[in-house]
Structures are given as structure tokens and as C-alpha cells.
């Protein structure tokens, strides 16, 4: 299996992602998909140095072109996006089948219009719809900064939003 872990984290790549989650889900490298980060050489370099593992920071278009290569790789990768909308594009709109069905949601900063679900986990109505769509596509969405601090899965929070 080439994808060992799927995460949405507004910090994308940082030490906690690599060291702590890699104990639970071993990986050989990381693939972060975010147009802004992939287009910024300083950000890209910072993410690569934070990982200490083989790290790719790709635009959505680059991901779309290379997703099958990642899936067919002998190496195991974390698939990470900065926000739920990008993960929805990958898992729902593009129909990517990673071979695992759990999406772990890490930090989502408090922002205007966002509903607080837990400590450092706030989402907007638009992001809530993305989680609903991801769930309807057969994935389990779990909110966990760390495995042992999970606050629950998407169905626990969906009533806080007016969804389609």
C-alpha cells in the first residue's frame, strides 16, 4: 500500500506529523498537496527540511498527474492537504482510491465564520460540506490532533451545520 496515512492539517508538514503519526502509520515519505505552498520556494524548502523524510510539495495539477505513481510506489507515503476543500478534490472530485478509508483532521485554526469543534479545530460551513462529501464517498473522517486526543468522527459534529 503506497498511502499509509491521510491527514488534513493547516500547518501541513511539521515535526509532530512526521514523528508522532509515523509511529502509528509507518511511512517512507510525505506528499503535501497545496497550490500556494508548491508555488513558493521558501515554503517548499521549509516543509522539506521539517520532515526529515522524502518530501514532495505539489500543486493539485501535479498531484493529479502523479497520483497513480504514488499509489503504485513500493514506498509508503502520508498524503496531506492544508484544508478539507483540497482533500475533497482529491478523494471525491478526482475519485482517488488510496486503499485506506480514514482521514485524520489535525489543526484547523479559529477563523471568522468557523465553528469550534474542539481545541484548535474549527471549520467553516464550506469545509463542513467537504467533510460531508468525503464521508458520503466512503471515508471515515476523524478529528485528532494526536491519536490519543481524538475528539470524534464527523457524524458527531455534522448537526452543527446546515448541509445539503
C-alpha positions in Angstrom: 0.0 0.0 0.0 1.5 3.3 -1.1 -0.6 5.6 1.1 -0.3 4.8 4.8 -2.0 7.9 6.3 -4.3 10.7 5.1 -4.3 14.0 7.0 -5.7 17.4 6.8 -3.6 19.9 8.8 -3.4 23.7 8.3 0.3 23.5 9.1 0.7 20.7 6.6 4.2 19.4 7.5 5.7 19.8 10.9 7.6 17.6 13.4 4.5 16.2 15.1 3.1 14.9 11.8 6.3 13.1 11.0 7.5 11.8 14.3 4.3 11.1 16.2 2.0 9.9 13.5 4.7 7.9 11.8 4.8 5.7 14.9 1.1 4.8 14.3 1.3 4.7 10.5 4.9 4.0 9.2 5.9 5.9 6.1 8.9 6.5 3.9 7.9 9.9 2.7 5.2 12.6 2.5 3.2 14.1 -0.3 1.7 17.5 0.6 -0.8 19.0 -1.9 -1.2 22.7 -1.8 -1.0 25.1 -4.7 0.3 28.1 -2.7 3.0 26.1 -0.9 4.1 24.3 -4.1 4.4 27.7 -5.8 6.6 29.2 -3.0 10.2 28.1 -3.0 10.8 29.3 0.6 7.7 27.4 2.0 8.6 24.4 -0.1 12.1 24.3 1.4 10.8 24.8 4.9 8.4 21.9 4.6 11.1 19.6 3.1 13.5 20.4 5.9 10.8 19.9 8.6 10.1 16.3 7.5 13.4 14.6 7.6 12.0 12.2 5.1 11.5 12.1 1.4 9.0 15.0 0.9 7.1 16.3 -2.1 5.1 19.5 -2.1 2.9 19.5 -5.2 0.2 21.6 -6.8 -3.2 20.0 -7.3 -2.4 19.6 -11.0 0.9 17.9 -10.3 -0.8 15.6 -7.9 -3.5 14.7 -10.4 -0.8 13.8 -13.0 1.3 11.7 -10.5 -1.3 10.2 -8.1 -1.2 6.8 -9.8 2.6 6.7 -9.5 2.3 7.4 -5.8 -0.3 4.7 -5.4 1.9 2.2 -7.3 5.1 3.1 -5.4 6.8 0.5 -3.2 7.3 3.3 -0.7 4.6 4.3 1.8 3.5 7.9 1.9 1.5 10.3 4.0 -1.0 12.2 1.9 -1.5 15.7 3.4 -3.5 18.7 2.4 -3.8 22.0 4.2 -7.5 22.2 4.1 -10.6 19.9 3.6 -11.5 21.5 0.3 -8.3 20.2 -1.3 -8.8 16.8 0.2 -12.3 16.7 -1.1 -10.9 17.5 -4.6 -8.6 14.5 -4.3 -10.9 11.9 -2.7 -14.3 12.9 -4.1 -13.9 15.0 -7.3 -10.9 13.1 -8.6 -12.1 9.8 -7.2 -8.7 8.9 -5.8 -8.8 5.5 -4.1 -5.9 5.4 -1.7 -6.6 1.9 -0.3 -7.4 3.2 3.2 -10.6 4.9 4.2 -9.7 7.0 7.3 -8.9 10.7 7.0 -7.4 12.3 10.1 -8.1 16.0 10.7 -5.5 17.9 12.6 -5.3 21.6 13.4 -7.8 23.9 11.8 -7.3 27.4 13.1 -10.2 29.6 14.5 -11.3 32.0 11.8 -14.2 34.3 11.3 -17.3 32.2 10.4 -15.8 29.0 11.7 -17.5 26.7 14.2 -15.3 25.5 17.0 -15.4 21.7 17.3 -12.5 21.3 19.8 -9.2 22.7 20.8 -7.6 24.2 17.7 -10.2 22.5 15.5 -12.6 24.9 13.9 -14.3 24.6 10.5 -16.3 26.7 8.2 -19.7 25.7 6.7 -17.9 25.2 3.3 -15.4 22.9 5.0 -18.2 21.1 6.8 -19.8 20.3 3.4 -16.4 19.0 2.2 -16.3 16.6 5.2 -19.9 15.5 4.4 -18.9 14.8 0.8 -15.8 12.9 1.8 -17.9 10.8 4.3 -20.5 10.2 1.6 -17.7 8.9 -0.6 -17.0 6.1 1.9 -14.3 7.7 4.1 -14.3 8.0 7.9 -13.3 11.5 9.0 -11.8 11.7 12.5 -10.7 14.9 14.3 -7.5 14.2 16.2 -4.5 16.5 16.8 -2.8 13.3 18.1 -4.2 9.8 18.1 -4.9 9.8 21.8 -6.6 13.2 21.7 -9.3 12.4 19.2 -12.5 14.4 19.7 -14.6 12.1 17.5 -15.7 11.4 14.0 -17.6 13.6 11.6 -21.1 12.3 12.4 -20.7 13.7 16.0 -20.4 17.2 14.6 -22.5 17.3 11.4 -25.6 18.7 13.2 -23.7 21.9 13.9 -24.0 22.7 10.2 -26.8 23.1 7.6 -25.7 20.6 5.0 -27.0 19.5 1.6 
